[in-house]
Amino acid sequence: MKGLKLLSIFTLVLLFLVACGSGGSEETSGKEENGESGDQSKLAELKEAGKVTIGFANEKPYGYQDDSGELKGAGVDIAEAVFADMGIDTVNGKISEFGELVAGLNAGKFDVITAGMAIKPDRCENADFGQPEMVYGEGLIVPKGNPKDLHSYTDIAETGASVSIMSGATEIGYVQKMGVKESQIKKASDIAATFAAVESGRADATTGTEMTVKMALKSAGNDNLEFVNDFKQPDIKGVPSYGAAAFHPDNDKLRKAYNESLQKLIDDGTVAEMLEKNGFDPKYNAPPEDIKTEEICSGEKW
């Protein structure tokens, strides 16, 4: 009887060890070579569903929603073409404040974000960017007549003028590097809010990427504001900016597949056509051939 009990105990221990070993083996086999876990990578999941959820800021001409609710913009057009090339034909767009895009991506709210977002070393710590899709500079909007005679970020710093900037935008860091004090910066939720701040006198100027503020002013038809045509681009790292789509750090397969299809569309001229369609000049705004995301993230080309 005692021997039978010992045999039963031994059998239970053996079964326990086998179960533990089997669990560890399954966990290891479930890992993807690129670091993704589970039975499917995000890429396989999206292909099976045939749709992708993209987060974008309502910022013309990069990504925005028109009056009918349709997605528009260079970033949206490029993403749709790239995902179609990957075999994913349906794009579900979600609007988010620019400063919340990366957080939403990492929280699983979006599969990818594309809003002409500039690749920056600090952003690379929280998201994995695809290769550059466009390049752009900065722009300045002031009241009609430019009463404070502002033509650069240095002018804003030296005159003590106030500047309204969209929360989360790279321009906040840019103006500070050119000497603008934090007390001079008035943060706003979106481009429309920055324009309203200038028009109401709550700010002396607003800044954003050149195409964003120029096209926003054109669309608004606001005669009380003007675009500073002779604006002097700041001589600092990050200018010009390189815009790209961004992915969750765990989704390497998705990002690599996106980059492969993106390069095909760059090579055949599709990306240049889409940029031109949305008001960009392919001669100046087309993605660079000699600068890669890895070089920008490391600070080598930023």
N, C-alpha and C positions, 0 to 999 in steps of 0.2 A: 504493500500500500504506500509505504514511504517512497519506494523507488518510482511508483507511478506518479506521485506528486512531483518528484524531482523532474521526471520526464516532461510533465505538463508545463512546469515552470520554464524548463529549457526550451520547449517548443514555443512558448509565448515570447520569450526573449528573442529567439531566432526570428520569429515573425515580425517583431518590433524593429529589429535591425534591418531586415529586408525592406520593410516599409519605409524606414528612414532613408535607406540608400536609394530606393526607387524614387522618392520625392526629390532628393537632391539631383538625381540624373535628369528628371523631367524639367526641373527648374533651369538646369544648364542648357538642355536641348531647346528650351523655349526662347533662349536669347538669340537675337539677330546679330549677325557679324558687325553691324554698324551701331550696336548699342541699344537698339530698340528691343523691347520685350513683348511677350505675348504671342498668340498664335499668328497674328497678322501685324505687319508694320502699318504705319499710318498711310503710306502710299497704297498698299494692297487694299486697305479699308476704303479709301476714297475711290479707287478704281472699281471696286465691287459695288459701291453705292452709286457711282457715276456722278457724284456731286461733291463740291467743296465749299466750305464756308469761309468767306474772306472778310476781314475787318478793315475798314477804311475810315479816314477822317473826311468830313464834308468839306473838302478843300479843292477847289477848281484851280488848275486843270488836271490835277493828279488823280483824284478819285472823289466823286460827288454824286448826289442824287438829284436828278432834274425834277421839274414841277410835276411830272407824271409818275415819279417814283422810280424811274429807270436809272440803272447804274451807268455813269459816264466817266470819262477821264482817261488819261494816258495809262496810268497804273492799272486801271480796271481792264482796258482794252488789251494791254500786253498780257495780263494774267489770264484773261479768258482765252487768248490765242495759245498761250503756253500750255494751259491745262487741257485744251482741246487736242493739242498735239500729243499730250500724254494719255489721251483717251478718256478724259473727264470733261463732259460737255456742259454740265449744269453748275453755275456759280451762284451761290446764295450770298448776297452782300449784307453786311450789318454796319450801321453807322456807329461810331464811337468818338468821343473826344480824343484828339490827337495824343494827349498825355496819358491816356488809358489804354492805348493799343497794345503795347508790349505786355502790360499786366494782363489784359484780356487774352492775349495769345498764350501766355504761360498758365493761365487758369483754365484753358481748354475751351474758351468761348469762341475762338476762331481756329481754323486749321492753318491759316497763313494771314499775314497782314501786308497790305500793299497800298501805300499812300505817298509814294515818292519819298519815303522816309530816308533821311541821310544816314549813311553808314558811319558810325562813330565808335572809337575804341570802348567807351563806357557802355554804349548800347550793345556792343558785341559780347559783353559779359552776361547779358540777360536774354539774348536772342541770337539765332544763327542767321545771318543775312545771305541771300543769294548773290549772284554776281551783279554788278551795276547795270541798271537799265537806262539810266539817264544821268546827265550832269547839269548843274544849274548854279547861278549866283544869287545875290541878295538884291532886294528892292526896298525903296522907302516911299511912304505916302505921307503927305503933309497937307495942312489947310491950303486952300486956293491962295496963290501968291507967295507961298512959303515965307510967312512973316518972320520966322526965326532964322531964315537963311540956312537951312540944314541941308548939307550935301554929303555927309558921311557920318559914321558912328562917332568919330572923333568930335565932330561939331556938336552932337548931342551931349557928349561928355563935357565939353568945354563951356557950353552955354547953360548947362543945368536943365536942359529941356527934359520933359517927361516923354516916355515912349511906351505905347501899349503893345504887348506881344502875346500871342497865343500861348497858353500854358503848355509846357512840355516841348516847345519849339527850340531848335538849336540856336535861334537868334538871341535868346536870353543869355547864353554863354558868350556868344560873339560880341554883343554890345558891352558886356562886362570886361572882356579882354581888351576892349578899346577904351576903357576908362569910365564907362557909364556906371554910376552907383546903383546899388539895389533899390534905394529910395526913389530913384527916377523911373523905375520899371513898374508898369501897371499891367498885371496879368489879366488875360481875358479868356473866355471859353472857346472862341472861334474867331475867324477873320472878320465876320460881320460885326462882332462885338468890339473888335479893335478899331474898325472904321467908325463905329458909333462913338467911341471914346474920343477920337480925334475931332469928329464933327461937333460934338457937344462941348469941346474945350476941356474935357477931363484929361486929355493927353495932347502933347504937341506934335506927335508923329506916331506912325506905326511902321513896323518892318516885318518882312517875311521873305520867302523865296521870291525872286523876281517875277516869275510867271504867275505865281499865286496872287500877289497883290495887284499886278498890272491887269490881269483878267478879271479879278474881283471888282476892281474899280470900273472897268469897262461894263461889266454886267450890271453893276449898281446904277450906272448912269448918274452918278453923284457929281454935280458941278461945284460942290463946296470943297472938294478934295482934289489933289493932283499928285501924279506920279513924278518923282524927281528923276528926270532923264539923265542928268549928269552925276548921278550918285557914284561915289568913289567906293569901289569894292574894298572891304577891309583886308589888310595884308596879314592874315592869321591862318593857323592850321584849321582845316575844315572848310575853307573857301577856296575853290568851288566845292560844292557838295556832290556826292554820288548817291543817287537814290536807288533803292532796291527793295525787293520783297523780303520779308523776314519770317523765320520758321522757329518752332519750338526746338530747343537744343536736343531733344530726344529723337527728332524726326529727320535723321541724316539721309535716309533713302529718298524721302520726299524732296528734300532740298537738292540733292544731287540730280535726281530725275528732272526737276524743274530747271536746273542750270543747263542740263543737256539740251532740253527743248528750247530754252531761251536762246542759247547760242545758235541753234539752227535758224531761229527767226531773226537774229541779228545778222547772220551771214547772208540770208536771202533778201534782206532789206525790209522785212515786215515791220520790225521795231521802229526803224526810221520813218516809215510811212505812218505808223500810229502816232508817233510823236508829232509829226507835221500836221496830221489831222486834228490834233488837240491844241494847236497853236504854237508848238515848239519849233525851233529852227534846228533841223537835223545837223546842220554844219557845226553848231555850237553845243547842242544838247544831246546828241547821240552818245550812247555808252562808249567809253574809251577802250581802245584795244590793248593798251599797255598797262592798265591799272586793274588789279584784282582785289577782291574783297579781303583776302588774307593780309594783303599789304596795308590796307586801310585800317583794319582791326588791330594790327600790330603797332600802328603808329608810323610805319615806314613811309606811307604815302598819304598821310593825313596832316 
